[in-house]
């Protein structure tokens, strides 16, 4: 399934990953995640109703956090990448 959206969900996904200490580019390169799974994460972010609050969370509380917030649709995917 292809969801058309702006680049904002991509950057929100990257920003959340970075806040959690995850390097998405390295995870893709190391094949800890494939392009389809990453695309699914971006699509999940694109459909999220918490997007604006997410950006605020990343800026104010995210740096060095162990896990994504409970409301994050990609919480499990981020946790798997941290494992």
N, C-alpha and C positions, 0 to 999 in steps of 0.2 A: 504494500500500500504506500502510495506517495502522497504526502501532505505538503502542499505548497504554502510557504510562509516566508517571512523575512529572515534575515540572519540573526535576529535577536535571540531566538531560542538556542541557536548554536552557541552564541556567546554566553548566554545564561548557563548553559550546560558546562561549558569550559570554565566559567567563573566559579560555579559551584564545585566542580572537580578540583580546581586549584585551591579553593578554600579548604578542601578536605585533604590536601596534600597529594592529589592524584594528577599525574601528567597524562592527559588524554592522548596526545601525540605519541608518547612513549608506549602507552598501553596498546595503541593501534599497531605501532611498529613491532612490538614484542608479541603481538597476536594474543594478548590477554582479552581483547575485545575485537570483534570484526566490524567491518563497515556497516553491515546490516544492523547489528546490535547498537552501534553508536547512532545510526540514523533513527532507530526506534527510540532511543533516549531523547534525541532532539525533538522528534515528533511528540513524545510525551510532554516535553517542556512546552511545545507550541500550543498544546491543548490545555495546559494548566491554568486554573483560575487564580492561582497564588503568585503569578509571575512578578508583579510589581513588588509585593512584599518579599519575594525571594531575593530580588536584587538588593533590597534594603538589608535583609538578613545576612547576605554574603558580605556586604560592606561593614556591618556593625557587629555581627556575632560569629561570622563564619571562619575567620582566620584561625586556623589550627583546630577547628572542630573535629571531633572523632567521627561523627555521623551527620548525614543530612537531616533536616528537620522531619518530624513524623509526617507532615503533610506532603512532602516531596514525593512525586510519583516515581522518581528514579532512585529513591533511597536504597532499595535492595541492590540495584545495579552498581551504585557507588560503593556500597559495602562489599560487594563481590570484588570490585577492582582494588579495594584497600587490603583485601585478605591476602 
